[in-house]
Amino acid sequence: MMLNEIENLPEGLLETPVESLAELLGGPTLIHLPGRRPEPLFVTVLAHGNESTGFYAIQSLLQQYRNRELPRALSIFIGNVTAATEGQRFLDGQADYNRVWPGTEQVDAPEARMMQKVVDSLRARQAFASVDIHNNTGINPHYGCINRVDNQFLHLASLFSRTVVYFIRPRGVQSMAMSGVCPAVTIECGKPDHEYGMAHARDYVDACLHLSELPQHPVASHDVDLFHTVAVVKIPAEVSFGFADEPVDLRLLRNVDHLNFRELPVGTELGWIRPGVTVELDVTDDNDQSVYDRYFSIEDHALVTARPLMPSMFTLDERIIRQDCLGYLMERLLPEGS
C-alpha cells in the first residue's frame, strides 16, 4: 500500500466532498503545510470512511487561512478515502485504519506498514501535538480520549471538552501510536451529520495551532471529568440480535445508545434473551480477560447490569456492531487516595 506524502495542498482539495477524495488523491495522503512555528500539529481525518467531520473541519479551517500564514505548521493525514467513497467504516478486505498503527496486533497488514511511515515522518518533524478526529454512530457527547494520564495530554483533551476518557484498548489506534512522539488526543465529535461537530472540531484545531506550548501543571479537578474505559463489549458472531420485536437471540433496547455516558445502577435492563437460548456477550478488559460476569447477569431472560457502570459508544448500527463492537464500559477515574 502506497502512501502519498506531499508538501503542498492538492488543487481542488478545499472544494472536494469526501465521496470524491479517492479520485482526487488516489489513496491515503499525508500533507505537510508550513507555518510560523515549525513543529507541526498533526491531524488525522477519515481513519474511518463514514466519519467525515474531521475532513470537513480541516477543509473549512484551510479555507479561512487561504491567504494567510498558518500560526503553526500543519500535517494532515487523510486516511481511508476508498471507504469514504461508499460511506463505510472500511471496505471488505481492508483493515480498520484505526487498528493498524504502531503497537497493532495486525503487524503483517500492509496498512500497518503505511502507518509506521506516517509516525516516522511526524517524529522526524518533531510534531508538537497530535489530534485524531472521529465521529460516533450512537448518541454521545463530544469528548476527548487519551492513552496516557499526563498533564499535557489532559490539557490537550480538556481544551476540546471537560469530558475525557482514558483507554489502552483496543491496540493499534492513532493516538496511542502518536503518544510516543508527542501529546496526543482523539476527539469524538458526535454524529457526522451534526454540523456543530464540524464547527467544534475546526475551532479546536485552530486553537491548537495557536498554542505556543502545552502546560506541564495539572488540570484543575473542577475542569475535567475523567473516565477510564474498563471493557469492550462485543456480540459473538453466532448470536443473532436486533432492536425490534423479532425472533432473535438478543433483543436490545431500541434506544440503548441513549444510555451512553449515563451512570447506570445495578439491575439496569439493556435487553432480553430469547427463552431457551444461552447468550453470553464477549466482554474483555484491558488484559484481554473475559469479564462478562463482572458486569452483566441474566434475570428472568433480561440482560441487566451486575454492577454500577457507564456505557460509551453504544450504537444501533448493526454493521458497526459486527465490524467493531457494541460499545465500551467505563468507570469514573478518581485521583489516587480519593
C-alpha positions as CSV (number, residue, x, y, z in Angstrom):
1,M,0.0,0.0,0.0
2,M,1.5,3.3,-1.1
3,L,1.4,6.5,1.0
4,N,1.2,9.8,-0.9
5,E,3.4,12.3,1.1
6,I,3.4,15.8,-0.3
7,E,4.4,19.3,0.8
8,N,1.6,21.3,-0.8
9,L,-2.2,21.4,-0.8
10,P,-3.6,19.5,-3.8
11,E,-5.5,21.7,-6.2
12,G,-9.2,21.4,-5.6
13,L,-8.9,19.8,-2.1
14,L,-10.8,22.6,-0.4
15,E,-13.8,22.2,-2.6
16,T,-13.9,18.4,-2.9
17,P,-16.5,16.3,-1.0
18,V,-15.3,13.2,0.9
19,E,-17.0,10.9,-1.7
20,S,-14.6,12.2,-4.4
21,L,-11.4,12.2,-2.5
22,A,-10.2,8.8,-3.8
23,E,-10.4,10.2,-7.4
24,L,-8.6,13.4,-6.4
25,L,-5.9,11.9,-4.2
26,G,-5.6,8.3,-5.4
27,G,-5.2,6.9,-1.9
28,P,-4.2,7.8,1.7
29,T,-2.3,11.1,1.7
30,L,0.0,12.8,4.2
31,I,0.1,16.6,3.6
32,H,2.7,18.9,5.2
33,L,2.0,22.6,5.3
34,P,4.3,25.3,6.6
35,G,3.5,27.7,9.4
36,R,5.0,30.3,11.7
37,R,6.1,27.8,14.3
38,P,7.9,24.9,12.6
39,E,6.9,21.9,14.8
40,P,3.7,20.7,13.2
41,L,0.3,20.0,14.7
42,F,-0.6,16.6,13.3
43,V,-4.3,15.9,12.4
44,T,-5.7,12.6,11.2
45,V,-9.1,12.6,9.4
46,L,-11.1,9.8,7.7
47,A,-9.5,6.9,9.6
48,H,-13.0,5.6,9.1
49,G,-14.6,6.4,5.8
50,N,-18.0,7.1,7.3
51,E,-16.7,9.7,9.7
52,S,-16.5,12.9,7.6
53,T,-16.5,15.6,10.3
54,G,-12.7,15.8,10.5
55,F,-12.1,16.3,6.8
56,Y,-14.8,19.0,6.6
57,A,-13.4,20.7,9.7
58,I,-9.9,20.8,8.1
59,Q,-11.4,21.9,4.8
60,S,-13.2,24.8,6.5
61,L,-10.2,25.8,8.5
62,L,-7.9,25.9,5.5
63,Q,-10.4,28.0,3.6
64,Q,-10.1,30.5,6.4
65,Y,-6.3,30.5,6.0
66,R,-6.4,30.5,2.2
67,N,-4.5,33.8,2.0
68,R,-2.9,33.8,5.5
69,E,0.1,32.1,7.1
70,L,-0.8,29.3,9.5
71,P,0.3,30.1,13.0
72,R,2.0,26.7,13.2
73,A,3.0,24.0,10.6
74,L,0.2,21.6,10.0
75,S,0.5,18.0,8.9
76,I,-2.7,16.3,7.8
77,F,-3.2,12.5,7.2
78,I,-6.3,11.8,5.1
79,G,-7.0,8.1,5.6
80,N,-9.4,5.7,4.1
81,V,-10.6,7.6,1.0
82,T,-11.8,4.5,-0.8
83,A,-14.2,3.6,2.1
84,A,-15.3,7.3,2.2
85,T,-16.5,6.9,-1.4
86,E,-19.1,4.4,-0.2
87,G,-19.6,6.0,3.2
88,Q,-18.4,2.9,5.0
89,R,-16.1,2.5,8.1
90,F,-13.9,0.3,6.0
91,L,-14.4,-2.0,3.0
92,D,-14.4,-5.8,2.8
93,G,-10.8,-6.9,2.5
94,Q,-9.4,-3.8,4.2
95,A,-8.1,-3.4,7.7
96,D,-9.6,-0.9,10.1
97,Y,-7.4,2.1,9.7
98,N,-7.6,2.9,13.4
99,R,-6.4,-0.5,14.5
100,V,-3.2,-0.8,12.4
101,W,-0.9,2.0,13.8
102,P,2.4,1.0,15.6
103,G,1.5,-1.2,18.5
104,T,-1.1,-3.1,16.5
105,E,-1.7,-6.8,16.7
106,Q,-2.1,-6.8,12.9
107,V,1.7,-6.4,12.2
108,D,1.6,-8.0,8.8
109,A,-1.2,-5.8,7.4
110,P,0.0,-3.5,4.5
111,E,-1.9,-0.7,6.2
112,A,0.3,-1.2,9.3
113,R,3.5,-0.5,7.3
114,M,1.9,2.6,5.9
115,M,1.0,3.9,9.4
116,Q,4.6,3.3,10.6
117,K,5.8,5.6,7.8
118,V,3.4,8.3,8.9
119,V,4.6,8.1,12.5
120,D,8.2,8.1,11.4
121,S,7.6,11.2,9.3
122,L,6.0,13.1,12.2
123,R,8.7,12.0,14.6
124,A,11.4,13.4,12.3
125,R,9.5,16.7,12.1
126,Q,9.2,16.8,15.9
127,A,5.5,17.0,16.0
128,F,4.1,19.4,18.6
129,A,0.8,17.6,19.2
130,S,-1.5,15.0,17.5
131,V,-5.3,15.2,17.0
132,D,-7.3,12.3,15.6
133,I,-10.8,13.3,14.7
134,H,-13.7,10.9,14.8
135,N,-17.5,10.6,14.8
136,N,-19.8,8.2,16.7
137,T,-22.8,6.3,15.3
138,G,-24.7,6.4,18.6
139,I,-25.8,9.2,20.9
140,N,-22.7,10.5,22.7
141,P,-21.5,13.9,23.9
142,H,-18.4,15.5,22.4
143,Y,-15.4,14.2,24.4
144,G,-11.7,13.7,24.2
145,C,-9.7,10.4,24.6
146,I,-6.2,10.0,25.9
147,N,-3.9,7.0,26.3
148,R,-1.6,8.5,29.0
149,V,-2.8,10.2,32.2
150,D,-0.3,13.0,31.7
151,N,-0.8,16.7,32.4
152,Q,0.0,17.8,28.8
153,F,-2.3,15.2,27.4
154,L,-5.1,16.2,29.8
155,H,-4.7,19.9,28.9
156,L,-4.9,19.0,25.2
157,A,-8.1,16.9,25.7
158,S,-9.8,19.4,28.1
159,L,-9.3,22.2,25.5
160,F,-11.9,20.2,23.5
161,S,-14.2,19.0,26.3
162,R,-14.3,18.7,30.0
163,T,-15.3,15.0,29.4
164,V,-12.1,13.0,28.9
165,V,-11.8,9.2,28.6
166,Y,-8.6,7.3,29.3
167,F,-8.1,4.0,27.4
168,I,-5.4,1.5,26.5
169,R,-7.5,-1.0,24.4
170,P,-8.0,-1.5,21.6
171,R,-4.4,-1.6,20.4
172,G,-3.2,0.0,17.1
173,V,-5.1,3.3,17.4
174,Q,-3.6,6.5,16.1
175,S,-3.5,8.4,19.4
176,M,-1.7,5.6,21.2
177,A,1.0,5.3,18.5
178,M,1.5,9.1,18.5
179,S,1.7,9.3,22.3
180,G,5.2,8.1,22.0
181,V,6.0,11.1,19.8
182,C,4.1,14.0,21.4
183,P,0.9,14.7,23.4
184,A,-1.9,13.0,21.5
185,V,-5.7,13.0,21.7
186,T,-8.7,11.5,19.9
187,I,-11.7,13.8,19.7
188,E,-15.2,12.4,19.3
189,C,-17.5,14.8,17.6
190,G,-20.9,13.2,17.6
191,K,-22.7,12.0,14.5
192,P,-21.2,13.1,11.1
193,D,-24.4,14.8,10.1
194,H,-24.3,17.2,13.0
195,E,-23.0,20.5,11.7
196,Y,-21.9,21.6,15.2
197,G,-19.4,18.8,15.3
198,M,-17.6,20.1,12.3
199,A,-17.5,23.7,13.7
200,H,-16.3,22.4,17.1
201,A,-13.5,20.3,15.5
202,R,-12.5,23.2,13.3
203,D,-12.3,25.7,16.1
204,Y,-10.5,23.2,18.3
205,V,-7.8,22.6,15.7
206,D,-7.5,26.3,15.2
207,A,-7.0,26.8,18.9
208,C,-4.3,24.1,18.9
209,L,-2.5,25.8,16.0
210,H,-2.3,29.0,18.2
211,L,-0.8,27.2,21.2
212,S,2.9,28.0,21.9
213,E,3.2,25.2,24.4
214,L,1.1,22.7,26.4
215,P,1.2,23.3,30.2
216,Q,3.1,20.9,32.5
217,H,1.0,21.8,35.6
218,P,-2.1,19.7,36.5
219,V,-5.5,20.5,35.1
220,A,-7.8,21.8,37.8
221,S,-10.0,18.9,39.1
222,H,-13.2,21.0,38.5
223,D,-12.3,21.5,34.8
224,V,-12.3,17.8,33.8
225,D,-14.4,14.7,34.2
226,L,-12.0,11.8,33.7
227,F,-13.2,8.3,32.9
228,H,-11.4,5.0,32.3
229,T,-12.6,2.5,29.7
230,V,-12.5,-0.8,31.5
231,A,-14.0,-3.2,29.0
232,V,-15.2,-3.6,25.4
233,V,-18.5,-5.3,24.7
234,K,-18.9,-7.4,21.5
235,I,-21.7,-9.7,20.4
236,P,-20.5,-13.1,19.3
237,A,-20.9,-13.8,15.6
238,E,-23.1,-16.8,16.3
239,V,-25.6,-14.7,18.3
240,S,-28.4,-13.0,16.3
241,F,-29.5,-9.7,17.6
242,G,-31.8,-6.8,16.8
243,F,-33.7,-3.8,18.4
244,A,-37.3,-4.6,17.5
245,D,-39.8,-7.3,18.3
246,E,-38.3,-10.0,16.1
247,P,-37.2,-13.6,16.7
248,V,-33.5,-13.0,17.6
249,D,-31.3,-14.4,20.3
250,L,-30.7,-11.0,21.9
251,R,-33.2,-8.1,21.6
252,L,-31.5,-4.9,22.7
253,L,-33.2,-1.7,23.9
254,R,-34.4,0.3,20.9
255,N,-32.6,3.3,22.3
256,V,-29.7,1.6,24.0
257,D,-27.4,4.3,22.7
258,H,-29.2,6.9,24.9
259,L,-27.6,5.2,27.9
260,N,-24.1,6.4,26.8
261,F,-22.3,8.5,29.4
262,R,-25.0,7.8,32.0
263,E,-24.0,6.2,35.2
264,L,-26.3,3.1,35.4
265,P,-27.2,1.4,38.7
266,V,-27.2,-2.3,39.3
267,G,-30.1,-4.1,37.6
268,T,-30.5,-1.7,34.6
269,E,-32.1,-3.6,31.7
270,L,-30.2,-3.5,28.4
271,G,-32.1,-6.2,26.5
272,W,-33.8,-9.6,26.6
273,I,-32.7,-13.1,25.8
274,R,-34.9,-15.4,23.8
275,P,-36.2,-18.2,26.0
276,G,-34.3,-21.5,25.5
277,V,-31.2,-19.7,24.2
278,T,-27.9,-19.2,26.0
279,V,-26.3,-15.8,25.3
280,E,-23.0,-14.6,26.8
281,L,-21.6,-11.3,25.4
282,D,-17.9,-11.1,24.7
283,V,-16.7,-8.6,27.3
284,T,-13.0,-8.2,27.8
285,D,-10.9,-6.0,30.0
286,D,-7.5,-4.2,29.4
287,N,-5.7,-7.5,29.9
288,D,-7.9,-9.3,27.3
289,Q,-9.5,-11.3,30.0
290,S,-13.2,-12.2,29.9
291,V,-15.1,-10.1,32.5
292,Y,-18.7,-10.7,31.4
293,D,-19.8,-12.0,34.8
294,R,-18.4,-8.9,36.5
295,Y,-20.6,-6.5,34.5
296,F,-23.7,-8.4,33.4
297,S,-26.2,-11.0,34.5
298,I,-29.4,-12.6,33.2
299,E,-32.6,-12.2,35.3
300,D,-35.9,-13.5,34.0
301,H,-34.5,-13.5,30.5
302,A,-33.4,-9.9,30.8
303,L,-29.8,-8.8,30.3
304,V,-29.0,-6.5,33.2
305,T,-26.1,-4.7,34.7
306,A,-24.4,-6.6,37.6
307,R,-22.6,-3.5,39.0
308,P,-22.7,0.3,38.5
309,L,-21.2,1.2,35.2
310,M,-21.3,3.8,32.4
311,P,-21.6,2.8,28.7
312,S,-19.9,4.7,25.9
313,M,-20.2,4.5,22.1
314,F,-23.1,2.0,22.3
315,T,-24.6,2.1,18.8
316,L,-27.7,1.0,16.9
317,D,-25.7,0.5,13.7
318,E,-25.7,-3.3,13.1
319,R,-22.9,-3.2,10.6
320,I,-20.6,-1.3,13.0
321,I,-21.5,-3.7,15.8
322,R,-20.4,-6.6,13.6
323,Q,-17.3,-4.9,12.3
324,D,-16.1,-3.5,15.6
325,C,-18.2,-3.7,18.8
326,L,-21.5,-2.8,20.6
327,G,-19.6,-0.3,22.7
328,Y,-17.5,0.2,25.8
329,L,-17.9,0.2,29.6
330,M,-16.3,3.0,31.7
331,E,-15.8,3.8,35.3
332,R,-15.0,7.2,36.8
333,L,-11.3,7.5,37.3
334,L,-10.7,9.0,40.7
335,P,-7.5,10.7,41.9
336,E,-5.2,8.3,43.9
337,G,-6.1,8.3,47.5
338,S,-9.7,9.6,47.0
